């Protein structure tokens, strides 16, 4: 996709293709599963510097435009860069 005009609020950021985690993805502890899940992927605006394969926390919907000073047409933003995920399932 080529953009001919940039919305000023998006300058300095980039777009990530994100595959959301499901419950099954947490069963292996810190080891991420191979490949993509069956869940649909989404496009997330990233101004924090997320990288390929990195776990991020994202916000969808109306709340995604909250960090911008003016109304901005965005559906999802990267809100956190996640270092470690701790998961302790109930036995």
C-alpha positions in Angstrom: 0.0 0.0 0.0 1.3 3.4 -0.9 0.1 6.5 0.8 0.1 9.7 -1.2 -0.7 11.9 1.8 0.2 11.4 5.4 -2.1 12.4 8.2 0.1 14.6 10.4 -0.8 12.7 13.6 0.8 9.5 12.1 4.2 11.1 11.3 7.0 9.3 13.0 5.1 6.0 13.4 4.6 2.9 11.3 2.0 0.2 10.8 2.4 -3.3 12.2 0.6 -6.5 11.1 -0.4 -8.1 14.5 -1.6 -11.6 15.2 -3.5 -11.5 18.6 -2.6 -14.1 21.3 -5.2 -16.7 22.2 -5.4 -18.8 25.3 -3.5 -21.6 23.6 -0.5 -19.3 22.9 0.1 -19.0 26.7 0.4 -22.7 27.4 4.1 -22.9 26.5 5.3 -20.3 29.0 7.9 -18.0 27.4 8.3 -20.0 24.3 6.1 -18.5 21.5 4.4 -20.9 19.2 5.5 -21.3 15.6 3.6 -19.5 12.9 0.4 -17.5 13.1 -2.8 -18.4 15.0 -6.1 -19.0 13.3 -7.3 -15.7 14.7 -7.6 -12.8 12.2 -4.7 -10.4 12.0 -5.1 -6.6 12.3 -3.2 -3.5 11.5 -1.9 -1.5 14.4 -0.4 2.0 14.4 3.0 1.9 16.3 4.8 5.0 17.6 6.7 3.0 20.3 9.1 1.0 18.1 7.7 -2.5 18.1 9.8 -5.0 16.2 9.1 -8.2 14.2 8.2 -11.1 16.5 7.9 -8.8 19.6 4.9 -9.1 21.9 3.0 -5.9 22.2 -0.1 -4.7 24.0 -2.6 -3.0 21.7 -5.8 -1.0 22.1 -8.7 -1.2 19.7 -11.8 0.9 19.0 -12.6 4.4 20.2 -10.0 4.3 22.9 -7.2 4.0 20.3 -7.6 7.6 19.3 -7.4 8.9 22.9 -3.6 9.5 22.9 -3.8 11.9 19.9 -4.5 15.6 20.6 -7.1 15.9 17.8 -9.6 13.4 16.5 -7.6 10.8 14.4 -9.0 8.0 12.2 -7.3 5.0 13.8 -8.8 1.6 14.9 -5.9 0.2 16.9 -2.6 1.4 18.4 0.4 -0.1 20.1 0.1 0.8 23.8 2.9 -1.3 25.3 6.1 -3.2 24.5 5.9 -6.4 26.5 9.2 -7.9 27.8 7.9 -11.0 29.6 4.5 -12.7 30.0 3.9 -14.6 33.2 1.1 -17.1 33.0 0.1 -19.5 35.8 -3.0 -21.5 34.8 -5.2 -22.9 37.6 -4.7 -26.6 38.1 
